[in-house]
Amino acid sequence: MLRSWQFQIRLNERSDKAIYLQIADAVIKDIQSGRLRPGDALPGSRNLAQVLKVNRNTVVEALNVLIMEGWIVSKERKGTFVADRLPVFREREKSNPVMAAMKKTPDKRFHIQFDDGHPDSRIAPITELARAYRQIFNLKLRWQMMGYGSELGDPELRREIAQMLNHQRGLQVNEQNLCVTRGSQMAMYLAAQCLFSPGDYVMVENPGYQPAWKAFESAGARLLPVRVDKEGLMIEDVIACLKSRKKIKAIYVTPHHQYPTTVTLNLERRLELIRLSNDHGFTIIEDDYDNEFHFGYRPVLPLSSFRELKNYVYIGTMSKVVSPVLRIGYLTSSSSELITRIGALRKIVDINGDSIMERAVLQLIKDGTIKRHIKKATNHYRVKRDFTAALLTKLLKEKAAFDIPDGGLAIWIAPKKKVDWQQVTTKLENQGIKFLNPGVYSFDSKINGFRLGYGSLSEKELEEGIIALGKQF
């Protein structure tokens, strides 16, 4: 059968989008424009591969995508044809949980919302994720694979994460010793419930991350604050806690870019903390929440990568890589027994997780989408960080001290005079600017600094917001 339709597309090998997806999207565009109509025949895969000068397998992949999404149908011994009943974009968007989550209504009271370092959802590969989700969902239905899976998460995804941790972050783990969770906070909660008993103590950075503190307290643990300076957590405070003869079970740290101050724990203190952990038998709970976005030579390797360290729990997330609404976190540990207990608890509270989303993320890892997005996003955030740094230097240099971090999505700013943060928060909210009161970082609310997240804001929002901030102190 002759196909009169002429396929017009320029493939871009340097694009972040895979070649097979460029082909699929070009066909969709022609269907939506009316150049291709219901029932029209498409060229065969060999013919199309010759026309486009690509491998036939690439064309087959593109056709499979179109079939999965309902744009075309395959008829045995006849070929592929535009579907008689075409998918309606709005209906697909409404029914797809990925796209629906991305369209949550923002708080209309504020036209600028400072956060503590969220990624920019506007550059996230949401279209690719939504497409992968639909494909996996259709495959799951077709193959009747909707039953329960492992309580530790999809085995292939765990294998990919373990490989990433081993190759890029120096850990030595395997998929049997790794659990996928619905975000890092769930990982924190599961670890706390399986690690602590009522009356145990856990050392935490002060200032630090309160949601983690709450997870520990929910398991009956008590908190011991450890101060933080420009070199990270202060080892002298750790030693003082150990000398108190309290039943110290663990320490919670964010050594890569400390939350909220963004400082990096220096090597001498890292080694001393590892020695103390080994000598006293407490576990190091390491939260490596923003490892992917680093603007220097390379990220500092995690504490958990040191072979000398005997007891650790390592927690990470993919929510920063794509978007906060993507709840994919993970944890691994030096103790396989702890992972077994975590898996058993996970099975009680969340028997199967989101297996379809896990497979969709796995697909984006395998086809290179995640890798390309991280490269693109890192450049995006580097430019935004430099823009923010220039604004701070221009507007706040005489009023506040700040160091520009070599990674992450936030900057720590310390005003040179004492500030009434409740008053600042109220004044900014009256101007339509949401601001996180620094009291959320500290035990005693005496902290005189704040964490400015710049990743999710536009340059215009950053400029207006920082001008308003500068007028408050």
C-alpha positions, 0 to 999 in steps of 0.5 A: 500500500502506498503511503502518500503522507510525507514525514517532515522532521529534523532530528536533533541528536544533541537534544535532551529528548531521546530520538525515538521520542522526537519521532513519536512527538512529530507523528503526534503533532501531525495527527493533531494538526490534521496532516494525518487523519484517523485511518491513515496508514503510516510508512513501514518501520524499515521505510521510515528508518531509511527516510530518517536515517536511523536504526530501525529499532529506534523507529520501532520504539517510537511506534510502540510509544504511539501504540501505547498512548493510543495514537496509532493501532497495529493491524496484523499483516497490514501495518500501522494506522492512525487510530479511529478514536484519538486520545483527548489531551485534556482527558489524558491530563486529568486522568494522569496522576503525574500531570494532575499533581503538577497542577496543584493550585498555588497559594493565591495569598502570596505572589512570591513564596520563598522556600527552603530549597525546592527544585524548579518544577518548570524545567522538570521532565514531567512530559516524559515522566507522564508518558512513561507512567501511561506506558507502564500502566498500560503494560501492567494492565495488558500483562496482568501484573497489578499484583503485590510486589516486594515491600522493598520496592521494584527490584530493577529500580533498586538495582539501578539506585544501588549501581548509582550509589556505588559508582557515583557516591562510593558506597558498597551496596546491592539491591537486597540491602536497599529500600525504595520509599515514598520520599525521604521523610518516609525513609526517615520514619521507617528507620526511626521506628526500626532503630529506636526504642523509648528512652534512646537518645539521638544527636541532631544538628542545631540548627537542623531539620525539624521533620527528621526530629519529629520522626525520631521523637515519634519512635520514642527517641529523645533529642540532643542538640549539637551545634554547627559552625562554618566547618559543620557539626562541632565534634566537641559537642558530640564528645560532650553528649557521649560523656553524658552517659545517656543511651545514645543510639544514633546521630542524624547529619546532613554533611554534604550541605548541612541543612539549613546552613549549607556548610560542608562537614570538613574531612577532619571532623568526618574522620573523627565522627566515624571513629567516635561512631565505631568506638561508641557503637552509635549509628550515623543516619546520613541524609544526602538530600541534594547530592545531585546538584553540585557546581564545583569539581564533584560532590564530597563523598558521603560518610557512608562511603568510608569502608571504616564506618561500621554502622550507618543508615544512608537516605536519599531522594529523587524528589529534588531531581524531578519535582517535590511531588514525585515521592521517590526516596530510598535508604540503605544501611550497613545492617541487612537486619535493619533493612529486613525490619524496615521492609517488614514495617513497610509491608504493614503501612504501605504494602506495595508502594507505587509500583507503576511510578517506580517502573516509570522512573526506572524507564527514565533512568534507563533511557537517559532522561534523568541523566540528561535532566540532571545535567541541564538542571545543574547548569540552570541552577548554577546560573540562578545561584550566580544571579542570586549571589549578585543580587545579595552582594548588591542589596545585602552586602552591608546588612548581612553575611553569606557564603555562596555554596558550591551546590544545593538550591539555597543560601544561608544568610545571617543579618549583622544585627539582631532581627525579630523574625516574627515581625519580618515574617508578618510584614512580608506576608502583608506584602504577599511574600511567603517567608519561612520563619527561621525558628523552624530550624532551631531548638531555642529560636535564638538563631539569627539567620535564614535559609533562602531557597532560590531554585523554584523562583524566577529571576523577577521573583528573586529580585523583588523578594530580596529587595523586600527582604533587604528592607527588613534589617 
